[in-house]
Amino acid sequence: MTAPWREEWSRHIYNQCIIRVPDRDAVLASLRERGIGCAIYYPVPLHLQECFQTLGHAEGDLPEAERAALETISIPVFSLLTDEEKAHVADTVLELTGGSA
């Protein structure tokens, strides 16, 4: 996983930590079974959302966006998350993905 990029003079608020994983639905279910909060925030790419239908895009027009919508999940990120909890989440994701996250 790569940390979000930022300018040196700025700071990141880390509102969401979105990762891309193979077999997203299985990873999501396993994380939830283990009590690790996770979510899918972007299940439909923008160009396929109803509010953008007037732009005329169809499925297949933006394959990378469509693939990302099928492979991304959000894992916990908040100020009270301890180092131990962060390590647990990271280790669990790596275990579930065979180290491919």
A tleap script that builds the chain and sets N, CA, C and O, in Angstrom:
source leaprc.protein.ff14SB
mol = sequence {
  NMET THR ALA PRO TRP ARG GLU GLU TRP SER
  ARG HIE ILE TYR ASN GLN CYS ILE ILE ARG
  VAL PRO ASP ARG ASP ALA VAL LEU ALA SER
  LEU ARG GLU ARG GLY ILE GLY CYS ALA ILE
  TYR TYR PRO VAL PRO LEU HIE LEU GLN GLU
  CYS PHE GLN THR LEU GLY HIE ALA GLU GLY
  ASP LEU PRO GLU ALA GLU ARG ALA ALA LEU
  GLU THR ILE SER ILE PRO VAL PHE SER LEU
  LEU THR ASP GLU GLU LYS ALA HIE VAL ALA
  ASP THR VAL LEU GLU LEU THR GLY GLY SER
  CALA
}
set mol.1.N position { 0.849 -1.170 0.000 }
set mol.1.CA position { 0.000 0.000 0.000 }
set mol.1.C position { 0.895 1.233 0.000 }
set mol.1.O position { 1.944 1.243 0.643 }
set mol.2.N position { 0.488 2.249 -0.706 }
set mol.2.CA position { 1.237 3.491 -0.784 }
set mol.2.C position { 0.505 4.574 -0.014 }
set mol.2.O position { -0.707 4.729 -0.160 }
set mol.3.N position { 1.224 5.317 0.795 }
set mol.3.CA position { 0.611 6.408 1.555 }
set mol.3.C position { 0.196 7.528 0.614 }
set mol.3.O position { 0.808 7.710 -0.439 }
set mol.4.N position { -0.832 8.277 0.979 }
set mol.4.CA position { -1.250 9.393 0.132 }
set mol.4.C position { -0.126 10.411 -0.052 }
set mol.4.O position { 0.629 10.694 0.878 }
set mol.5.N position { -0.027 10.954 -1.259 }
set mol.5.CA position { 0.980 11.961 -1.558 }
set mol.5.C position { 0.495 13.322 -1.071 }
set mol.5.O position { -0.701 13.611 -1.105 }
set mol.6.N position { 1.422 14.148 -0.620 }
set mol.6.CA position { 1.074 15.510 -0.214 }
set mol.6.C position { 2.273 16.416 -0.395 }
set mol.6.O position { 3.419 15.965 -0.393 }
set mol.7.N position { 1.994 17.695 -0.552 }
set mol.7.CA position { 3.060 18.694 -0.630 }
set mol.7.C position { 3.721 18.808 0.743 }
set mol.7.O position { 3.069 18.583 1.763 }
set mol.8.N position { 5.002 19.153 0.777 }
set mol.8.CA position { 5.720 19.263 2.053 }
set mol.8.C position { 5.108 20.310 2.974 }
set mol.8.O position { 5.126 20.151 4.195 }
set mol.9.N position { 4.566 21.378 2.395 }
set mol.9.CA position { 4.021 22.474 3.189 }
set mol.9.C position { 2.605 22.188 3.690 }
set mol.9.O position { 2.042 22.985 4.441 }
set mol.10.N position { 2.032 21.070 3.284 }
set mol.10.CA position { 0.647 20.782 3.655 }
set mol.10.C position { 0.579 19.643 4.660 }
set mol.10.O position { 1.596 19.060 5.034 }
set mol.11.N position { -0.607 19.349 5.076 }
set mol.11.CA position { -0.815 18.183 5.924 }
set mol.11.C position { -2.087 17.494 5.463 }
set mol.11.O position { -2.970 18.124 4.881 }
set mol.12.N position { -2.173 16.213 5.725 }
set mol.12.CA position { -3.302 15.409 5.281 }
set mol.12.C position { -4.215 15.165 6.471 }
set mol.12.O position { -3.734 14.969 7.586 }
set mol.13.N position { -5.511 15.175 6.254 }
set mol.13.CA position { -6.435 14.919 7.364 }
set mol.13.C position { -6.777 13.439 7.512 }
set mol.13.O position { -7.380 13.036 8.507 }
set mol.14.N position { -6.393 12.630 6.526 }
set mol.14.CA position { -6.640 11.191 6.567 }
set mol.14.C position { -8.074 10.873 6.944 }
set mol.14.O position { -8.331 10.148 7.906 }
set mol.15.N position { -8.999 11.417 6.183 }
set mol.15.CA position { -10.419 11.184 6.402 }
set mol.15.C position { -10.825 9.758 6.061 }
set mol.15.O position { -11.708 9.185 6.700 }
set mol.16.N position { -10.184 9.197 5.065 }
set mol.16.CA position { -10.445 7.823 4.665 }
set mol.16.C position { -9.127 7.155 4.295 }
set mol.16.O position { -8.203 7.804 3.805 }
set mol.17.N position { -9.058 5.867 4.533 }
set mol.17.CA position { -7.910 5.082 4.083 }
set mol.17.C position { -8.467 4.034 3.139 }
set mol.17.O position { -8.989 3.006 3.572 }
set mol.18.N position { -8.354 4.297 1.860 }
set mol.18.CA position { -8.895 3.415 0.833 }
set mol.18.C position { -7.768 2.537 0.301 }
set mol.18.O position { -6.714 3.032 -0.099 }
set mol.19.N position { -8.002 1.241 0.303 }
set mol.19.CA position { -7.021 0.307 -0.243 }
set mol.19.C position { -7.677 -0.506 -1.352 }
set mol.19.O position { -8.897 -0.655 -1.410 }
set mol.20.N position { -6.834 -1.018 -2.215 }
set mol.20.CA position { -7.307 -1.836 -3.330 }
set mol.20.C position { -6.868 -3.265 -3.066 }
set mol.20.O position { -5.683 -3.527 -2.857 }
set mol.21.N position { -7.817 -4.185 -3.076 }
set mol.21.CA position { -7.505 -5.576 -2.751 }
set mol.21.C position { -8.133 -6.516 -3.768 }
set mol.21.O position { -9.186 -6.219 -4.333 }
set mol.22.N position { -7.486 -7.645 -3.998 }
set mol.22.CA position { -8.115 -8.668 -4.838 }
set mol.22.C position { -9.256 -9.317 -4.054 }
set mol.22.O position { -9.197 -9.390 -2.827 }
set mol.23.N position { -10.261 -9.775 -4.729 }
set mol.23.CA position { -11.396 -10.463 -4.097 }
set mol.23.C position { -11.977 -9.620 -2.958 }
set mol.23.O position { -12.124 -10.082 -1.826 }
set mol.24.N position { -12.298 -8.375 -3.296 }
set mol.24.CA position { -12.733 -7.382 -2.319 }
set mol.24.C position { -13.849 -7.870 -1.400 }
set mol.24.O position { -13.773 -7.666 -0.189 }
set mol.25.N position { -14.873 -8.504 -1.942 }
set mol.25.CA position { -16.013 -8.886 -1.116 }
set mol.25.C position { -15.631 -9.914 -0.053 }
set mol.25.O position { -16.139 -9.865 1.068 }
set mol.26.N position { -14.752 -10.833 -0.393 }
set mol.26.CA position { -14.294 -11.825 0.583 }
set mol.26.C position { -13.449 -11.164 1.665 }
set mol.26.O position { -13.581 -11.492 2.844 }
set mol.27.N position { -12.585 -10.241 1.273 }
set mol.27.CA position { -11.759 -9.521 2.257 }
set mol.27.C position { -12.650 -8.690 3.171 }
set mol.27.O position { -12.446 -8.671 4.385 }
set mol.28.N position { -13.620 -8.015 2.608 }
set mol.28.CA position { -14.559 -7.208 3.380 }
set mol.28.C position { -15.288 -8.065 4.415 }
set mol.28.O position { -15.376 -7.685 5.583 }
set mol.29.N position { -15.802 -9.203 3.997 }
set mol.29.CA position { -16.521 -10.102 4.908 }
set mol.29.C position { -15.607 -10.610 6.018 }
set mol.29.O position { -16.010 -10.670 7.180 }
set mol.30.N position { -14.383 -10.974 5.663 }
set mol.30.CA position { -13.443 -11.485 6.672 }
set mol.30.C position { -13.048 -10.410 7.666 }
set mol.30.O position { -12.936 -10.686 8.861 }
set mol.31.N position { -12.833 -9.184 7.193 }
set mol.31.CA position { -12.517 -8.096 8.119 }
set mol.31.C position { -13.667 -7.879 9.099 }
set mol.31.O position { -13.444 -7.721 10.299 }
set mol.32.N position { -14.880 -7.872 8.592 }
set mol.32.CA position { -16.053 -7.674 9.453 }
set mol.32.C position { -16.205 -8.806 10.458 }
set mol.32.O position { -16.542 -8.567 11.617 }
set mol.33.N position { -15.957 -10.049 10.016 }
set mol.33.CA position { -16.023 -11.196 10.922 }
set mol.33.C position { -15.029 -11.055 12.066 }
set mol.33.O position { -15.274 -11.538 13.172 }
set mol.34.N position { -13.909 -10.395 11.799 }
set mol.34.CA position { -12.864 -10.207 12.813 }
set mol.34.C position { -13.055 -8.921 13.607 }
set mol.34.O position { -12.198 -8.554 14.412 }
set mol.35.N position { -14.168 -8.238 13.389 }
set mol.35.CA position { -14.469 -7.028 14.147 }
set mol.35.C position { -13.738 -5.783 13.679 }
set mol.35.O position { -13.666 -4.795 14.410 }
set mol.36.N position { -13.200 -5.817 12.478 }
set mol.36.CA position { -12.495 -4.656 11.937 }
set mol.36.C position { -13.458 -3.879 11.046 }
set mol.36.O position { -13.968 -4.405 10.056 }
set mol.37.N position { -13.695 -2.644 11.403 }
set mol.37.CA position { -14.597 -1.805 10.627 }
set mol.37.C position { -14.060 -1.572 9.227 }
set mol.37.O position { -12.867 -1.328 9.044 }
set mol.38.N position { -14.932 -1.647 8.251 }
set mol.38.CA position { -14.551 -1.405 6.864 }
set mol.38.C position { -15.810 -1.072 6.084 }
set mol.38.O position { -16.923 -1.370 6.517 }
set mol.39.N position { -15.623 -0.455 4.938 }
set mol.39.CA position { -16.775 -0.040 4.142 }
set mol.39.C position { -16.387 0.089 2.684 }
set mol.39.O position { -15.209 0.145 2.333 }
set mol.40.N position { -17.405 0.134 1.847 }
set mol.40.CA position { -17.221 0.447 0.438 }
set mol.40.C position { -17.865 1.808 0.238 }
set mol.40.O position { -19.089 1.934 0.285 }
set mol.41.N position { -17.048 2.819 0.016 }
set mol.41.CA position { -17.575 4.168 -0.152 }
set mol.41.C position { -17.912 4.492 -1.602 }
set mol.41.O position { -18.768 5.337 -1.864 }
set mol.42.N position { -17.264 3.844 -2.524 }
set mol.42.CA position { -17.442 4.180 -3.937 }
set mol.42.C position { -17.759 2.918 -4.748 }
set mol.42.O position { -16.917 2.454 -5.517 }
set mol.43.N position { -18.960 2.362 -4.586 }
set mol.43.CA position { -19.286 1.121 -5.282 }
set mol.43.C position { -19.558 1.301 -6.772 }
set mol.43.O position { -19.473 0.341 -7.538 }
set mol.44.N position { -19.883 2.518 -7.185 }
set mol.44.CA position { -20.186 2.799 -8.587 }
set mol.44.C position { -19.291 3.946 -9.040 }
set mol.44.O position { -19.286 5.006 -8.414 }
set mol.45.N position { -18.537 3.752 -10.116 }
set mol.45.CA position { -17.684 4.847 -10.599 }
set mol.45.C position { -18.540 6.041 -11.034 }
set mol.45.O position { -19.687 5.881 -11.451 }
set mol.46.N position { -17.965 7.221 -10.930 }
set mol.46.CA position { -18.724 8.449 -11.214 }
set mol.46.C position { -19.417 8.425 -12.563 }
set mol.46.O position { -20.582 8.809 -12.666 }
set mol.47.N position { -18.724 7.983 -13.594 }
set mol.47.CA position { -19.305 8.060 -14.934 }
set mol.47.C position { -20.517 7.153 -15.126 }
set mol.47.O position { -21.236 7.288 -16.117 }
set mol.48.N position { -20.755 6.229 -14.191 }
set mol.48.CA position { -21.918 5.348 -14.277 }
set mol.48.C position { -23.017 5.721 -13.278 }
set mol.48.O position { -24.059 5.068 -13.237 }
set mol.49.N position { -22.796 6.752 -12.485 }
set mol.49.CA position { -23.815 7.174 -11.527 }
set mol.49.C position { -24.944 7.902 -12.246 }
set mol.49.O position { -24.730 8.605 -13.233 }
set mol.50.N position { -26.138 7.715 -11.727 }
set mol.50.CA position { -27.334 8.289 -12.347 }
set mol.50.C position { -27.221 9.799 -12.561 }
set mol.50.O position { -27.668 10.318 -13.584 }
set mol.51.N position { -26.633 10.494 -11.607 }
set mol.51.CA position { -26.556 11.955 -11.714 }
set mol.51.C position { -25.663 12.423 -12.864 }
set mol.51.O position { -25.714 13.593 -13.241 }
set mol.52.N position { -24.849 11.530 -13.425 }
set mol.52.CA position { -23.976 11.898 -14.541 }
set mol.52.C position { -24.387 11.236 -15.859 }
set mol.52.O position { -23.622 11.259 -16.823 }
set mol.53.N position { -25.570 10.652 -15.910 }
set mol.53.CA position { -26.014 9.965 -17.126 }
set mol.53.C position { -26.068 10.881 -18.340 }
set mol.53.O position { -25.873 10.424 -19.466 }
set mol.54.N position { -26.328 12.155 -18.128 }
set mol.54.CA position { -26.430 13.092 -19.261 }
set mol.54.C position { -25.092 13.270 -19.984 }
set mol.54.O position { -25.056 13.797 -21.096 }
set mol.55.N position { -24.000 12.837 -19.366 }
set mol.55.CA position { -22.687 12.939 -20.024 }
set mol.55.C position { -22.509 11.874 -21.097 }
set mol.55.O position { -21.607 11.965 -21.930 }
set mol.56.N position { -23.372 10.869 -21.072 }
set mol.56.CA position { -23.370 9.879 -22.135 }
set mol.56.C position { -22.381 8.739 -22.009 }
set mol.56.O position { -22.146 8.031 -22.988 }
set mol.57.N position { -21.798 8.536 -20.854 }
set mol.57.CA position { -20.848 7.430 -20.687 }
set mol.57.C position { -21.582 6.123 -20.459 }
set mol.57.O position { -22.691 6.098 -19.925 }
set mol.58.N position { -20.952 5.049 -20.868 }
set mol.58.CA position { -21.512 3.713 -20.696 }
set mol.58.C position { -20.493 2.817 -20.021 }
set mol.58.O position { -19.310 3.149 -19.948 }
set mol.59.N position { -20.956 1.683 -19.531 }
set mol.59.CA position { -20.053 0.703 -18.946 }
set mol.59.C position { -19.003 0.325 -19.981 }
set mol.59.O position { -19.323 0.059 -21.139 }
set mol.60.N position { -17.754 0.304 -19.554 }
set mol.60.CA position { -16.645 -0.008 -20.436 }
set mol.60.C position { -15.891 1.215 -20.927 }
set mol.60.O position { -14.785 1.088 -21.453 }
set mol.61.N position { -16.473 2.401 -20.764 }
set mol.61.CA position { -15.809 3.623 -21.222 }
set mol.61.C position { -14.566 3.948 -20.397 }
set mol.61.O position { -13.567 4.420 -20.939 }
set mol.62.N position { -14.622 3.701 -19.108 }
set mol.62.CA position { -13.494 3.994 -18.214 }
set mol.62.C position { -13.184 2.734 -17.401 }
set mol.62.O position { -13.550 2.643 -16.230 }
set mol.63.N position { -12.515 1.774 -18.019 }
set mol.63.CA position { -12.316 0.477 -17.368 }
set mol.63.C position { -11.516 0.523 -16.073 }
set mol.63.O position { -11.780 -0.267 -15.166 }
set mol.64.N position { -10.555 1.417 -15.964 }
set mol.64.CA position { -9.778 1.481 -14.710 }
set mol.64.C position { -10.631 1.989 -13.559 }
set mol.64.O position { -10.514 1.498 -12.437 }
set mol.65.N position { -11.481 2.960 -13.823 }
set mol.65.CA position { -12.390 3.461 -12.787 }
set mol.65.C position { -13.368 2.365 -12.371 }
set mol.65.O position { -13.676 2.203 -11.190 }
set mol.66.N position { -13.843 1.626 -13.351 }
set mol.66.CA position { -14.778 0.540 -13.065 }
set mol.66.C position { -14.101 -0.572 -12.258 }
set mol.66.O position { -14.696 -1.132 -11.337 }
set mol.67.N position { -12.872 -0.877 -12.610 }
set mol.67.CA position { -12.138 -1.912 -11.870 }
set mol.67.C position { -11.860 -1.451 -10.441 }
set mol.67.O position { -11.985 -2.234 -9.500 }
set mol.68.N position { -11.485 -0.184 -10.277 }
set mol.68.CA position { -11.229 0.351 -8.935 }
set mol.68.C position { -12.481 0.278 -8.077 }
set mol.68.O position { -12.398 -0.018 -6.885 }
set mol.69.N position { -13.643 0.546 -8.671 }
set mol.69.CA position { -14.893 0.489 -7.914 }
set mol.69.C position { -15.174 -0.922 -7.402 }
set mol.69.O position { -15.859 -1.092 -6.394 }
set mol.70.N position { -14.653 -1.920 -8.084 }
set mol.70.CA position { -14.854 -3.312 -7.678 }
set mol.70.C position { -13.788 -3.820 -6.714 }
set mol.70.O position { -13.953 -4.888 -6.124 }
set mol.71.N position { -12.696 -3.073 -6.544 }
set mol.71.CA position { -11.556 -3.576 -5.770 }
set mol.71.C position { -11.208 -2.754 -4.542 }
set mol.71.O position { -10.282 -3.123 -3.819 }
set mol.72.N position { -11.901 -1.664 -4.273 }
set mol.72.CA position { -11.487 -0.796 -3.166 }
set mol.72.C position { -12.392 -0.920 -1.949 }
set mol.72.O position { -13.609 -1.079 -2.056 }
set mol.73.N position { -11.752 -0.842 -0.793 }
set mol.73.CA position { -12.470 -0.784 0.484 }
set mol.73.C position { -11.794 0.264 1.366 }
set mol.73.O position { -10.636 0.626 1.159 }
set mol.74.N position { -12.529 0.728 2.324 }
set mol.74.CA position { -11.992 1.676 3.291 }
set mol.74.C position { -11.746 0.938 4.597 }
set mol.74.O position { -12.612 0.217 5.093 }
set mol.75.N position { -10.549 1.129 5.147 }
set mol.75.CA position { -10.209 0.524 6.436 }
set mol.75.C position { -10.094 1.635 7.482 }
set mol.75.O position { -10.016 2.811 7.125 }
set mol.76.N position { -10.082 1.279 8.756 }
set mol.76.CA position { -10.099 2.297 9.810 }
set mol.76.C position { -8.937 3.289 9.746 }
set mol.76.O position { -7.784 2.918 9.526 }
set mol.77.N position { -9.280 4.545 9.944 }
set mol.77.CA position { -8.296 5.618 10.089 }
set mol.77.C position { -8.968 6.723 10.896 }
set mol.77.O position { -9.891 7.383 10.419 }
set mol.78.N position { -8.501 6.913 12.109 }
set mol.78.CA position { -9.013 7.987 12.955 }
set mol.78.C position { -7.995 8.266 14.049 }
set mol.78.O position { -7.128 7.437 14.326 }
set mol.79.N position { -8.099 9.418 14.659 }
set mol.79.CA position { -7.047 9.898 15.562 }
set mol.79.C position { -6.833 9.031 16.798 }
set mol.79.O position { -5.732 9.029 17.348 }
set mol.80.N position { -7.834 8.303 17.248 }
set mol.80.CA position { -7.688 7.497 18.458 }
set mol.80.C position { -7.247 6.060 18.187 }
set mol.80.O position { -7.146 5.258 19.115 }
set mol.81.N position { -6.987 5.733 16.933 }
set mol.81.CA position { -6.511 4.404 16.575 }
set mol.81.C position { -5.089 4.238 17.113 }
set mol.81.O position { -4.193 5.002 16.755 }
set mol.82.N position { -4.888 3.243 17.967 }
set mol.82.CA position { -3.565 3.038 18.562 }
set mol.82.C position { -2.621 2.388 17.554 }
set mol.82.O position { -3.056 1.822 16.552 }
set mol.83.N position { -1.333 2.479 17.834 }
set mol.83.CA position { -0.343 1.825 16.968 }
set mol.83.C position { -0.603 0.324 16.897 }
set mol.83.O position { -0.447 -0.290 15.842 }
set mol.84.N position { -1.000 -0.264 18.030 }
set mol.84.CA position { -1.306 -1.695 18.058 }
set mol.84.C position { -2.501 -2.016 17.153 }
set mol.84.O position { -2.484 -3.012 16.430 }
set mol.85.N position { -3.524 -1.183 17.193 }
set mol.85.CA position { -4.701 -1.391 16.345 }
set mol.85.C position { -4.357 -1.213 14.867 }
set mol.85.O position { -4.829 -1.968 14.016 }
set mol.86.N position { -3.537 -0.215 14.573 }
set mol.86.CA position { -3.102 -0.011 13.187 }
set mol.86.C position { -2.358 -1.237 12.676 }
set mol.86.O position { -2.599 -1.701 11.562 }
set mol.87.N position { -1.457 -1.755 13.496 }
set mol.87.CA position { -0.682 -2.934 13.116 }
set mol.87.C position { -1.599 -4.140 12.916 }
set mol.87.O position { -1.398 -4.933 11.996 }
set mol.88.N position { -2.602 -4.274 13.780 }
set mol.88.CA position { -3.546 -5.388 13.663 }
set mol.88.C position { -4.316 -5.315 12.348 }
set mol.88.O position { -4.468 -6.323 11.657 }
set mol.89.N position { -4.800 -4.126 12.005 }
set mol.89.CA position { -5.529 -3.952 10.747 }
set mol.89.C position { -4.607 -4.279 9.570 }
set mol.89.O position { -4.982 -5.045 8.682 }
set mol.90.N position { -3.421 -3.708 9.563 }
set mol.90.CA position { -2.477 -3.939 8.459 }
set mol.90.C position { -2.108 -5.411 8.340 }
set mol.90.O position { -2.113 -5.967 7.242 }
set mol.91.N position { -1.788 -6.043 9.466 }
set mol.91.CA position { -1.415 -7.463 9.450 }
set mol.91.C position { -2.567 -8.326 8.950 }
set mol.91.O position { -2.355 -9.281 8.202 }
set mol.92.N position { -3.781 -7.990 9.363 }
set mol.92.CA position { -4.951 -8.761 8.937 }
set mol.92.C position { -5.186 -8.618 7.445 }
set mol.92.O position { -5.464 -9.605 6.764 }
set mol.93.N position { -5.077 -7.394 6.924 }
set mol.93.CA position { -5.244 -7.183 5.481 }
set mol.93.C position { -4.188 -7.970 4.716 }
set mol.93.O position { -4.502 -8.620 3.719 }
set mol.94.N position { -2.953 -7.920 5.167 }
set mol.94.CA position { -1.895 -8.669 4.502 }
set mol.94.C position { -2.149 -10.174 4.551 }
set mol.94.O position { -1.923 -10.881 3.569 }
set mol.95.N position { -2.619 -10.653 5.693 }
set mol.95.CA position { -2.933 -12.072 5.819 }
set mol.95.C position { -4.050 -12.468 4.852 }
set mol.95.O position { -3.955 -13.494 4.178 }
set mol.96.N position { -5.086 -11.669 4.785 }
set mol.96.CA position { -6.242 -11.992 3.942 }
set mol.96.C position { -5.960 -11.884 2.457 }
set mol.96.O position { -6.620 -12.533 1.646 }
set mol.97.N position { -4.989 -11.072 2.100 }
set mol.97.CA position { -4.681 -10.871 0.690 }
set mol.97.C position { -3.418 -11.601 0.256 }
set mol.97.O position { -2.974 -11.458 -0.883 }
set mol.98.N position { -2.851 -12.367 1.145 }
set mol.98.CA position { -1.607 -13.066 0.803 }
set mol.98.C position { -0.449 -12.098 0.610 }
set mol.98.O position { 0.497 -12.377 -0.127 }
set mol.99.N position { -0.541 -10.946 1.289 }
set mol.99.CA position { 0.525 -9.949 1.200 }
set mol.99.C position { 0.473 -9.109 -0.047 }
set mol.99.O position { 1.448 -8.432 -0.374 }
set mol.100.N position { -0.654 -9.132 -0.763 }
set mol.100.CA position { -0.724 -8.403 -2.024 }
set mol.100.C position { -1.417 -7.054 -1.906 }
set mol.100.O position { -1.703 -6.418 -2.920 }
set mol.101.N position { -1.689 -6.612 -0.695 }
set mol.101.CA position { -2.372 -5.320 -0.537 }
set mol.101.C position { -1.422 -4.168 -0.728 }
set mol.101.O position { -1.828 -3.010 -0.630 }
savepdb mol mol.pdb
quit
